[in-house]
Structures are given as structure tokens and as C-alpha cells.
Amino acid sequence: MSEDGKKRAGIVPGLEVDIVLKQDQRTGKTTRGVVKDILTKSPEHPHGIKVRLADGQVGRVKRIVSDGSGKRDGG
């Protein structure tokens, strides 16, 4: 699995991820949530795959937190 969120193949609905919202791009502040939709069509993106979270927020994945099964990646 792609832990940094730059490869579309590593991101599926239900994953818990940290994303950077458009308004937070300058600061790099991340927002945690669960992936609802994958918005990037290309197989990879240098700034992270764009997703919509379950709460409706949209941003680019910076880190995959867990695989949706409750298992953490250790940090």
C-alpha cells in the first residue's frame, strides 16, 4: 500500500487518511477523515491523490492512517 497517498491504487473508499485542504496548502495543516470518493483520475499525482471525505471535505492525501479495518500503520 502507498503510505504517502501519491498513488491512486493505494487509496480506496473506507481508508482513514490525513489530507491537506485547499485553504491549508500554504501551512500544510492536515485534516483526518475517511475516504468517500476518489477524485483524481490519473494513477498517481505528485501532490497526492485528491479525495472527498465522508464529511464532504475535499483535499489531497498526505498520509494513509489506517486501512479501514481499525489497524494502524504504527504512527
Number of C-alpha atoms within 10 A of each C-alpha: 11 12 16 18 25 21 19 22 13 17 24 16 16 17 20 23 26 23 31 24 18 12 10 13 13 9 8 13 12 18 18 15 19 24 26 19 17 17 14 15 10 10 11 15 16 8 13 20 26 24 25 20 23 14 10 13 16 21 23 26 29 21 19 23 21 19 19 16 9 10 9 12 10 6 5
